Amino acid sequence: MDQLSRICGPSDLHSLAIPELQALADEIREVILSCVSEVGGHLAASLGAVELTVALHSVLDSPRDKIIWDVGHQAYAHKIITGRAECFNTIRQYGGLSGFPCRRESEHDVVGTGHASTSVSYGLGLVEAARLSGRSDGHVVCVLGDGALTGGVAFEAMNQAGQLRTPLVVVLNDNQMSIKPNVGGFQLYLNRFRLDPGLTRLREDMERTIARIPAIGARAYSLGRDVKESMKAFLGPGLIFEELGFAYIGVVNGHDIGALREAMRQAMDTRRPVLVHVRTVKGKGYEPAEERPSEFHGTGPFDRSNGERKAGPRGTTYTEAFGHALVREARIDSRIVAVTAAMTEGTGLGGFEREFPSRLYDVGIAEQHAVVFAAGLALAGMKPVVAIYSTFMQRAFDMLVQDIALQRIPVVFALDRAGLVGDDGPTHHGVFDLSYLRLIPGLVVMAPSSHAQLQHMLHTALQHDGPVALRYPRGLAALFDEPKKLETIALGTAEVLREGREVALIGIGTGVGIALGAADLMGAAGVQATVVDARFVKPLDTALLDELAATHARIVTIEENVLCGGFGSAVAEHLADTDVRVRRFGLPDRFVAHGDRERLLVDLGLTPEAIAAAVLERQPGLAHIS
């Protein structure tokens, strides 16, 4: 029987028997696979969590009981079960479902989780608030991927939960993966028990034997308890969690719905923090995703028969251009090392890792540590390049200030996915970096407008004796252009691309292309605009700005960053004491939804047509461009 058509919400799972729940899981897996193969999305993580999701909703009473997904890559089955099956094919599409849990979308989405390692903190706060208020708000379950467990904030929260003895359930969804196989000592710890079934059987046999120790008198009870705890410490993968104050249940087969339900009931009956260690297979049920889970973490549309990506626009991304440029530099200078936070392929470092494996450091989902670790490398004479998405760099702001800029330590930050990133939406749009970076004293901030310029800028950054941030977008550009000779750009120098009069259009990064397009449209209306590639947000080319202010009636700035405190604000601040008028174009003071990047730019008025029209409307006697 078709189970999914009978499901209007999670409460409908409560009456289903285990065979029916498994049938439901199979149908959900098919829906996810069918949809993502057509529109793209986060496939492997969600396929691996289908049975876990079904089991959770079959024993919990959402939304009274709360599930927090860490991170939201796992939550596609959750969306389908919680009343969004009919519109699931809109996921990550303009005007459709978010690719992550979203509070505005459903009462079953307790928190929005696009970044990692935060679920236990959220959950602890929810449970403690209920306790303080004297309410009985139901159970709180945090589904924590083992990739998220490489982030320090998860352990900070678990440390407090153990101390408070808060009745919180943490499900460790252990598939050995974040985007790539996980790294670090904790992964080696977990591997000890994944890879040695004999050790697991020995532990189970010993626990059964120890459980029969008679508890006769206080001393015998104490002895039995101590022996049991000692054997658990020696044989149990849960030692570290037990020492943090959590009861430990596991390892549970994450694709056995009956075993999962039993483990969850046991956990919810335990009035203290509990960790349920669940072993899953990333990409479960789709052979290409099981064999190549990294490729199917976030995927575009693909052919289901073989998993091959469907043809898309041809060209080279800025990410690929950066990776190529860094390898070129590293071949010349052995001091260059690369650091990333669980995003080796995503930041274009795959080629670097293959050619210089001993000079690539993947620190896991630990951006704060990545920054300070790079500072240590630099202090010892290395030239670290830290490659992190713009949105994730926000997590290490304090380290940028205290551990890098304040001490003027020469670390290069390569900030990928700057600007609007499209389908992943507001959790991943890199639209704040120009604002939060430019306020840091001594930090050089630049943004390329082409592949060639990116390479020159990286070369410049590696020569500079101080910290540098280089930010660039996600999208495709022209075919790769490799300069024969790399140039060192004078810091704080802009480049005039076109000479004009009356109006100066100053772009930064992707804003340069928009400025050139607007200038073309304005030229057709009889206004010859000056076009400038700012190249630097900090330091600004103040000499050129003063010259433009003296010769132009209007200055227009264009940036793919929020207007609050961004590049345009820097220009306006410098020209505040002049009579020239500064018009800023950028992103609004709100979180921008997900959707096709070009469609979003049209909606936000950040296109050549919109900018030309806005400028010409303010020029007396000139035509309106629409």
Rosetta blueprint (number, residue, H / E / L):
1 M L
2 D L
3 Q L
4 L H
5 S H
6 R H
7 I L
8 C L
9 G L
10 P H
11 S H
12 D H
13 L H
14 H L
15 S L
16 L L
17 A L
18 I H
19 P H
20 E H
21 L H
22 Q H
23 A H
24 L H
25 A H
26 D H
27 E H
28 I H
29 R H
30 E H
31 V H
32 I H
33 L H
34 S H
35 C H
36 V H
37 S H
38 E H
39 V H
40 G L
41 G E
42 H L
43 L L
44 A H
45 A H
46 S H
47 L H
48 G H
49 A L
50 V H
51 E H
52 L H
53 T H
54 V H
55 A H
56 L H
57 H H
58 S H
59 V H
60 L L
61 D L
62 S L
63 P L
64 R L
65 D L
66 K E
67 I E
68 I E
69 W E
70 D E
71 V L
72 G H
73 H H
74 Q H
75 A L
76 Y H
77 A H
78 H H
79 K H
80 I H
81 I H
82 T H
83 G H
84 R H
85 A L
86 E L
87 C L
88 F H
89 N H
90 T H
91 I L
92 R L
93 Q L
94 Y L
95 G L
96 G L
97 L L
98 S L
99 G L
100 F L
101 P L
102 C L
103 R L
104 R L
105 E L
106 S L
107 E L
108 H L
109 D L
110 V L
111 V L
112 G L
113 T L
114 G L
115 H L
116 A L
117 S L
118 T L
119 S H
120 V H
121 S H
122 Y H
123 G H
124 L H
125 G H
126 L H
127 V H
128 E H
129 A H
130 A H
131 R H
132 L H
133 S H
134 G L
135 R L
136 S L
137 D L
138 G L
139 H L
140 V E
141 V E
142 C E
143 V E
144 L E
145 G E
146 D L
147 G L
148 A H
149 L H
150 T H
151 G L
152 G H
153 V H
154 A H
155 F H
156 E H
157 A H
158 M H
159 N H
160 Q H
161 A H
162 G H
163 Q H
164 L H
165 R L
166 T L
167 P L
168 L L
169 V E
170 V E
171 V E
172 L E
173 N E
174 D E
175 N L
176 Q L
177 M E
178 S L
179 I L
180 K L
181 P E
182 N L
183 V L
184 G L
185 G H
186 F H
187 Q H
188 L H
189 Y H
190 L H
191 N H
192 R H
193 F H
194 R H
195 L L
196 D L
197 P H
198 G H
199 L H
200 T H
201 R H
202 L H
203 R H
204 E H
205 D H
206 M H
207 E H
208 R H
209 T H
210 I H
211 A H
212 R L
213 I L
214 P L
215 A L
216 I L
217 G H
218 A H
219 R H
220 A H
221 Y H
222 S H
223 L H
224 G H
225 R H
226 D H
227 V H
228 K H
229 E H
230 S H
231 M H
232 K H
233 A H
234 F H
235 L H
236 G L
237 P L
238 G L
239 L H
240 I H
241 F H
242 E H
243 E H
244 L L
245 G L
246 F L
247 A E
248 Y E
249 I E
250 G E
251 V E
252 V E
253 N E
254 G L
255 H L
256 D L
257 I H
258 G H
259 A H
260 L H
261 R H
262 E H
263 A H
264 M H
265 R H
266 Q H
267 A H
268 M H
269 D L
270 T L
271 R L
272 R L
273 P L
274 V E
275 L E
276 V E
277 H E
278 V E
279 R E
280 T L
281 V L
282 K L
283 G L
284 K L
285 G L
286 Y L
287 E H
288 P H
289 A H
290 E H
291 E H
292 R L
293 P L
294 S L
295 E L
296 F L
297 H L
298 G L
299 T E
300 G L
301 P L
302 F E
303 D L
304 R L
305 S L
306 N L
307 G L
308 E L
309 R E
310 K L
311 A L
312 G L
313 P L
314 R L
315 G L
316 T L
317 T E
318 Y H
319 T H
320 E H
321 A H
322 F H
323 G H
324 H H
325 A H
326 L H
327 V H
328 R H
329 E H
330 A H
331 R H
332 I H
333 D L
334 S L
335 R L
336 I E
337 V E
338 A E
339 V E
340 T E
341 A L
342 A L
343 M L
344 T L
345 E L
346 G L
347 T L
348 G L
349 L L
350 G H
351 G H
352 F H
353 E H
354 R H
355 E H
356 F L
357 P H
358 S H
359 R H
360 L E
361 Y E
362 D E
363 V L
364 G L
365 I L
366 A L
367 E H
368 Q H
369 H H
370 A H
371 V H
372 V H
373 F H
374 A H
375 A H
376 G H
377 L H
378 A H
379 L H
380 A L
381 G L
382 M L
383 K E
384 P E
385 V E
386 V E
387 A E
388 I E
389 Y E
390 S H
391 T H
392 F H
393 M H
394 Q H
395 R H
396 A H
397 F H
398 D H
399 M H
400 L H
401 V H
402 Q H
403 D H
404 I H
405 A H
406 L L
407 Q L
408 R L
409 I L
410 P L
411 V L
412 V E
413 F E
414 A E
415 L E
416 D E
417 R L
418 A E
419 G E
420 L L
421 V L
422 G L
423 D L
424 D L
425 G H
426 P H
427 T H
428 H L
429 H L
430 G E
431 V L
432 F L
433 D H
434 L H
435 S H
436 Y H
437 L H
438 R H
439 L L
440 I L
441 P L
442 G L
443 L L
444 V E
445 V E
446 M E
447 A L
448 P L
449 S L
450 S L
451 H H
452 A H
453 Q H
454 L H
455 Q H
456 H H
457 M H
458 L H
459 H H
460 T H
461 A H
462 L H
463 Q H
464 H L
465 D L
466 G L
467 P L
468 V E
469 A E
470 L E
471 R E
472 Y L
473 P L
474 R L
475 G L
476 L E
477 A L
478 A L
479 L L
480 F L
481 D L
482 E L
483 P L
484 K L
485 K L
486 L L
487 E L
488 T L
489 I L
490 A L
491 L L
492 G L
493 T L
494 A L
495 E E
496 V E
497 L E
498 R E
499 E L
500 G L
501 R L
502 E E
503 V E
504 A E
505 L E
506 I E
507 G E
508 I L
509 G L
510 T L
511 G H
512 V H
513 G H
514 I H
515 A H
516 L H
517 G H
518 A H
519 A H
520 D H
521 L H
522 M H
523 G H
524 A H
525 A L
526 G L
527 V L
528 Q L
529 A L
530 T E
531 V E
532 V E
533 D E
534 A L
535 R L
536 F E
537 V E
538 K E
539 P L
540 L L
541 D L
542 T H
543 A H
544 L H
545 L H
546 D H
547 E H
548 L H
549 A H
550 A H
551 T H
552 H E
553 A E
554 R E
555 I E
556 V E
557 T E
558 I E
559 E E
560 E E
561 N E
562 V E
563 L L
564 C L
565 G L
566 G L
567 F H
568 G H
569 S H
570 A H
571 V H
572 A H
573 E H
574 H H
575 L L
576 A L
577 D L
578 T L
579 D L
580 V L
581 R E
582 V E
583 R E
584 R E
585 F E
586 G E
587 L E
588 P L
589 D L
590 R L
591 F L
592 V L
593 A L
594 H L
595 G L
596 D L
597 R H
598 E H
599 R H
600 L H
601 L H
602 V H
603 D H
604 L L
605 G L
606 L L
607 T L
608 P H
609 E H
610 A H
611 I H
612 A H
613 A H
614 A H
615 V H
616 L H
617 E H
618 R L
619 Q L
620 P L
621 G L
622 L L
623 A L
624 H L
625 I L
626 S L
